[in-house]
Amino acid sequence: MKNEIILSQTTDSIENKILFIRGEYVMIDSDLAEIYGVPTGRLNEQVKRNAERFPDDFMFKLSAKEWENLTSQNATSSRHGGRRKIPFVFTEQGVAGLSGVL
């Protein structure tokens, strides 16, 4: 089922969700949750339960200023503007680690 969800995403739509922050290419937790077909809260819950698998170079929480900058951009504000919490972002290694815990 998970593979079907991932395969239904076009390469272009996934590439549009990759951001460059702090010198790293990352994806926001809610975008990854959508790709994996799980609620964002569930994704973050599994990350917390498996914290040893997600060191700082695999994921980090955005600063308030970084989040403000992202949500002020037209392309991201419509996707992420309604969040109450500042999101986590995952590097390529973090995205690979998610597949092992979801």
N, CA and C of each residue as an Amber inpcrd file, in Angstrom:
protein
   306
   0.8170000  -1.1910000   0.0000000   0.0000000   0.0000000   0.0000000
   0.8620000   1.2570000   0.0000000   1.9130000   1.2960000   0.8410000
   2.7660000   2.4760000   0.8970000   3.4220000   2.7290000  -0.4480000
   3.8870000   1.6600000  -1.1130000   4.5390000   1.8270000  -2.4110000
   3.5810000   2.3920000  -3.4360000   2.3100000   1.9860000  -3.3760000
   1.3240000   2.5070000  -4.3050000   1.1420000   4.0040000  -4.1050000
   1.1570000   4.4430000  -2.8650000   0.9990000   5.8660000  -2.5750000
   2.1910000   6.6360000  -3.1030000   3.3730000   6.1380000  -2.8680000
   4.5750000   6.8210000  -3.3330000   4.6110000   6.8480000  -4.8530000
   4.2730000   5.7490000  -5.4940000   4.3110000   5.6940000  -6.9400000
   3.2690000   6.5960000  -7.5800000   2.1910000   6.9160000  -6.8610000
   1.1740000   7.7790000  -7.4310000   1.6120000   9.2390000  -7.4690000
   2.6620000   9.5810000  -6.7300000   3.2110000  10.9390000  -6.7560000
   4.0960000  11.0670000  -7.9950000   3.9320000  12.1530000  -8.7270000
   4.8110000  12.3670000  -9.8700000   6.1450000  12.8910000  -9.3760000
   7.1710000  12.6800000 -10.1680000   8.5000000  13.1730000  -9.8190000
   8.4660000  14.6840000  -9.6460000   7.7510000  15.3800000 -10.5100000
   7.6640000  16.8390000 -10.4090000   7.0310000  17.2780000  -9.1020000
   5.9640000  16.6080000  -8.6710000   5.2950000  17.0440000  -7.4430000
   6.1830000  16.8010000  -6.2270000   6.9650000  15.7520000  -6.2370000
   7.8840000  15.4990000  -5.1290000   9.0310000  16.5030000  -5.1650000
   9.5740000  16.7720000  -6.3400000  10.6640000  17.7430000  -6.4560000
  10.2360000  19.1240000  -5.9720000   8.9860000  19.4750000  -6.1710000
   8.4830000  20.7770000  -5.7240000   8.3910000  20.8670000  -4.2080000
   8.4620000  19.7570000  -3.5220000   8.3700000  19.7390000  -2.0620000
   9.7530000  19.7040000  -1.3920000  10.7970000  19.6760000  -2.1830000
  12.1530000  19.6800000  -1.6430000  12.5960000  21.1260000  -1.4650000
  13.0580000  21.4360000  -0.2590000  13.4870000  22.7960000   0.0840000
  14.9740000  22.7980000   0.4050000  15.6130000  23.9450000   0.2640000
  17.0270000  24.0840000   0.6080000  17.1080000  25.0000000   1.8220000
  17.4110000  24.4130000   2.9780000  17.4500000  25.1500000   4.2460000
  18.7120000  24.7510000   5.0000000  19.4220000  25.7240000   5.5360000
  20.6520000  25.5020000   6.3070000  21.6770000  24.6800000   5.5290000
  21.7100000  24.8870000   4.2320000  22.6810000  24.1820000   3.4140000
  22.3260000  22.7290000   3.1370000  21.0930000  22.3430000   3.4200000
  20.6380000  20.9540000   3.2270000  19.3650000  20.9360000   2.3800000
  19.2360000  19.9170000   1.5650000  17.9700000  19.6730000   0.8870000
  17.1060000  18.8760000   1.8510000  15.9070000  19.3780000   2.1210000
  15.0250000  18.7780000   3.1220000  13.5850000  18.7370000   2.6210000
  12.7870000  17.9400000   3.3280000  11.3410000  17.9180000   3.0980000
  10.6350000  18.0980000   4.4360000   9.5230000  18.8160000   4.4010000
   8.7360000  19.0920000   5.5970000   7.9480000  17.8530000   6.0040000
   7.7960000  17.6670000   7.3080000   7.1170000  16.4820000   7.8440000
   5.7290000  16.2600000   7.2450000   4.9660000  17.3090000   7.0520000
   3.6050000  17.1370000   6.5280000   3.6100000  16.6600000   5.0790000
   4.5780000  17.1040000   4.2810000   4.6900000  16.6150000   2.9050000
   5.0700000  15.1410000   2.8850000   5.9890000  14.7650000   3.7640000
   6.3820000  13.3530000   3.8440000   5.2290000  12.4830000   4.3340000
   4.4720000  12.9910000   5.2930000   3.3220000  12.2420000   5.7930000
   2.3220000  12.0010000   4.6570000   2.1190000  13.0080000   3.8400000
   1.2150000  12.8690000   2.6940000   1.7190000  11.8000000   1.7310000
   3.0060000  11.8260000   1.4470000   3.5980000  10.8420000   0.5310000
   3.4640000   9.4300000   1.0940000   3.7270000   9.2830000   2.4010000
   3.6380000   7.9620000   3.0270000   2.2030000   7.5560000   3.3620000
   1.2620000   8.4790000   3.2320000  -0.1370000   8.1470000   3.4690000
  -0.4910000   8.0110000   4.9440000   0.1520000   8.8060000   5.7930000
  -0.1370000   8.7810000   7.2290000  -0.3690000  10.2120000   7.7070000
  -1.0770000  10.3900000   8.8210000  -1.2180000  11.7430000   9.3720000
   0.1340000  12.2680000   9.8590000   0.3110000  13.5720000   9.7980000
   1.5680000  14.1840000  10.2320000   1.8760000  13.8480000  11.6870000
   0.8540000  13.8620000  12.5350000   1.0510000  13.5290000  13.9420000
   1.5870000  12.1240000  14.1300000   1.1000000  11.1950000  13.3310000
   1.5680000   9.8070000  13.4060000   3.0360000   9.7080000  12.9840000
   3.4060000  10.4170000  11.9210000   4.7930000  10.4150000  11.4710000
   5.7040000  10.9390000  12.5790000   5.3480000  12.0800000  13.1560000
   6.1800000  12.6650000  14.2090000   6.1970000  11.7960000  15.4650000
   5.1100000  11.1260000  15.7500000   5.0630000  10.2050000  16.8970000
   6.0660000   9.0740000  16.7160000   6.1150000   8.5070000  15.5300000
   7.0440000   7.4070000  15.2600000   8.4970000   7.8890000  15.3110000
   8.7340000   9.1100000  14.8730000  10.0840000   9.6740000  14.9540000
  10.4950000   9.8140000  16.4150000   9.5990000  10.3200000  17.2490000
   9.9180000  10.4770000  18.6770000  10.1600000   9.1260000  19.3410000
   9.3840000   8.1270000  18.9730000   9.5610000   6.7850000  19.5520000
  10.8540000   6.1250000  19.0990000  11.3840000   6.5750000  17.9940000
  12.6180000   6.0020000  17.4370000  13.6910000   7.0760000  17.3080000
  13.7960000   7.9300000  18.3040000  14.6900000   9.0970000  18.2530000
  16.1400000   8.7260000  17.9510000  16.5860000   7.5780000  18.4050000
  17.9770000   7.1720000  18.1620000  18.2680000   6.9670000  16.6780000
  17.2300000   6.7950000  15.8810000  17.4000000   6.5960000  14.4400000
  17.4050000   7.9130000  13.6660000  17.1970000   9.0320000  14.3720000
  17.0960000  10.3290000  13.7170000  17.9980000  11.3700000  14.3810000
  19.3270000  11.2460000  14.1830000  20.2420000  12.2520000  14.7460000
  20.0420000  13.6120000  14.0630000  20.7140000  14.6220000  14.5820000
  20.5460000  15.9920000  14.0920000  20.8340000  16.1610000  12.6050000
  21.6920000  15.3430000  12.0370000  21.9600000  15.4920000  10.6060000
  20.9270000  14.7660000   9.7370000  19.9490000  14.1150000  10.3470000
  18.8600000  13.4690000   9.6230000  17.5960000  14.3170000   9.6320000
  17.4350000  15.1500000  10.6560000  16.2420000  15.9810000  10.7780000
  16.5090000  17.1190000  11.7480000  15.7240000  18.1730000  11.6250000
  15.7950000  19.2700000  12.5840000  14.4870000  20.0450000  12.5330000
  14.2470000  20.7930000  13.5910000  13.0520000  21.6260000  13.6560000
  13.4120000  23.0020000  13.1130000  12.5400000  23.5440000  12.2870000
  12.7760000  24.8690000  11.7560000  12.7160000  25.9060000  12.8680000
  13.4490000  26.9900000  12.6950000  13.3280000  28.1090000  13.6220000
  12.0460000  28.8730000  13.2720000  11.6030000  29.6960000  14.1790000
  10.3950000  30.5010000  13.9270000  10.6000000  31.3930000  12.7030000
  11.7940000  31.9500000  12.5560000  12.0860000  32.8280000  11.4200000
  12.0890000  32.0480000  10.1040000  12.6800000  30.8610000  10.1050000
  12.6820000  30.0280000   8.8960000  11.2580000  29.6810000   8.4940000
  10.4350000  29.3330000   9.4690000   9.0540000  28.9740000   9.1860000
   8.2820000  30.1870000   8.6710000   8.5210000  31.3270000   9.2750000
   7.8690000  32.5590000   8.8230000   8.2430000  32.8610000   7.3760000
   9.5280000  32.7200000   7.0500000   9.9780000  32.9520000   5.6790000
   9.3160000  31.9960000   4.6970000   9.2010000  30.7420000   5.0640000
   8.5690000  29.7610000   4.1760000   7.0910000  30.0470000   3.9700000
   6.3970000  30.3570000   5.0400000   4.9560000  30.5780000   4.9160000
   4.6300000  31.9020000   4.2450000   5.5990000  32.8110000   4.1770000
   5.3500000  34.0830000   3.5040000   5.4760000  33.9530000   1.9830000
   6.0450000  32.8490000   1.5260000   6.1700000  32.6080000   0.0890000
   4.8670000  32.0210000  -0.4370000   4.4200000  32.4680000  -1.5810000
   3.1400000  32.0140000  -2.1300000   3.0480000  30.5120000  -2.2860000
   4.1200000  29.8910000  -2.7750000   4.0630000  28.4560000  -3.0730000
   3.8870000  27.6160000  -1.8260000   4.4200000  28.0490000  -0.7010000
   4.3320000  27.2180000   0.4880000   3.2390000  27.6500000   1.4420000
   2.8050000  28.8980000   1.3770000   1.8250000  29.3540000   2.3540000
   0.5020000  28.6170000   2.2010000   0.1180000  28.3050000   0.9720000
  -1.1450000  27.6030000   0.7860000  -1.0530000  26.1550000   1.2530000
   0.1460000  25.5820000   1.2090000   0.3100000  24.1920000   1.6250000
   0.4660000  24.0590000   3.1300000   1.1550000  25.0100000   3.7740000
   1.5460000  24.8220000   5.1670000   1.1120000  25.9370000   6.0990000
   0.3960000  26.9120000   5.6150000   0.1040000  28.0920000   6.4040000
  -0.7860000  27.8610000   7.6080000  -1.5730000  26.7770000   7.6490000
  -2.5150000  26.5740000   8.7280000  -1.9900000  25.7830000   9.9090000
  -0.7330000  25.4950000   9.9600000  -0.1620000  24.6990000  11.0480000
  -0.1050000  25.4810000  12.3390000  -0.2320000  24.7670000  13.4520000
  -0.0960000  25.3920000  14.7650000   1.3210000  25.2780000  15.2970000
   2.0270000  24.2440000  14.8980000   3.3880000  24.0010000  15.3840000
   4.3900000  24.1710000  14.2550000   5.5780000  24.6060000  14.6370000
   6.6590000  24.7070000  13.6580000   7.0850000  23.2900000  13.2870000
   7.2340000  23.0090000  11.9850000   7.4900000  21.6350000  11.5620000
   8.9410000  21.1870000  11.7010000   9.0720000  19.8750000  11.6600000
  10.3690000  19.2460000  11.5050000  10.6170000  19.1100000  10.0120000
  11.8770000  19.1220000   9.6330000  12.2540000  18.8290000   8.2550000
  13.2590000  17.6880000   8.2750000  13.2710000  16.9220000   7.2000000
  14.0900000  15.7170000   7.1180000  15.0310000  15.8040000   5.9250000
  16.2960000  15.4660000   6.1710000  17.2780000  15.3820000   5.0970000
  17.0390000  14.0700000   4.3350000  17.8350000  13.8610000   3.3100000
  17.7020000  12.6260000   2.5320000  17.8490000  11.3800000   3.4170000
  18.8090000  11.4260000   4.3320000  18.9940000  10.2830000   5.2380000
  17.7910000  10.1280000   6.1590000  17.2110000  11.2290000   6.5940000
  16.0280000  11.1780000   7.4410000  14.8200000  10.6010000   6.7090000
  14.6860000  10.9740000   5.4510000  13.5820000  10.4280000   4.6450000
  13.7450000   8.9180000   4.5220000  14.9760000   8.4600000   4.2930000
  15.2280000   7.0170000   4.2160000  14.9270000   6.3500000   5.5570000
  15.2670000   7.0100000   6.6560000  14.9880000   6.4560000   7.9810000
  13.5070000   6.3360000   8.2580000  12.7070000   7.2420000   7.7090000
  11.2640000   7.1740000   7.9150000  10.6650000   5.8900000   7.3700000
  11.2070000   5.4250000   6.2620000  10.6550000   4.2060000   5.6590000
  10.8010000   3.0070000   6.5960000  11.7600000   3.0650000   7.4980000
  11.9540000   1.9650000   8.4410000  11.0710000   2.0260000   9.6720000
  10.4750000   3.1900000   9.9340000   9.6470000   3.3100000  11.1470000
   8.1670000   3.4770000  10.8400000   7.8140000   3.6950000   9.5950000
   6.3900000   3.8570000   9.2530000   5.8030000   2.5810000   8.6910000
